[in-house]
């Protein structure tokens, strides 16, 4: 995919150089400033949060015993405010190259859930508090732009290019499980805190889009555009710290995505997809694989373009 994109960019650049030799064309630079909203999928991080909130015990309790459950675990928001600054160099009547950057992204939330399970043997209450975060640094994007005149003063702009992004994710979780067996007048309490974070990691993604520019003056234009983005970051390295009533442990390794269950003989328990850091997978079920941070998505912006010279 990357080789194909670079090949297309080189072909466009070659053709653009030929266009630049056209009689009467004057190369120039312009600055675009735009603002709008951006959408990020987030990948396995949101899949994990959604599966935790909709795990078997929580889902069944909501459906049949809603009085026994309060709260919910929400996924990270997909939408975020997004601005962009782009410097464009016109190298032909229809072709231009651009260098751009846009806003960094920091999404986080804090959620808790409390759920009671009841069986003929007793009652189990689960309390969980989760705080996930995702941070994306300001990217650098290179692009090729093609201008298609539509009507006087109105142009359609197509763009294609590559960009460099760097990101990291983390999650803090506290869980407390209290089990009471009335027949035995016995109560057990188990709690655990877990915090993992990945190191910042960069990757190159592909972007393409289309926009409309209205130019009431030769040196000024209004811009509306939508831009798609494809980028996945894998093999995330990081650290993890876990603590319970018996031990405090820290470790380094790779972030994994896997199936997990807390079912017991007398209780439903949770079945969900989890994220954790291992040197090598030690337990789990189902789809055990290295986690993927999916920064694919799109941006929708509006702004202005000013011709510099």
Secondary structure by P-SEA (a helix, b strand, c coil): caaaaaaaaaaaaaaaaaaaaccccccbbbbbbbbbbbbbcccaaaaaaaaaaacaaaaaaaacccccccbbbbccccbbbbbbbbbbbbcccccccccbbbbbbbbbccbbbbbbbbcccbbbbbbbbbbbbbbbcbbbbbbbbbbbbccccbbbbbbbbccccccccbbbbbbbbbbbbccccbbbbbbbbbbbbbccccccccccccbbbbbcccccbbbbbbbbbbbbbccccbbbbbbcccbbbbbbbbbbbbbbbbcccccccccccbbbbbccccccccccccccccccccccccccccccc
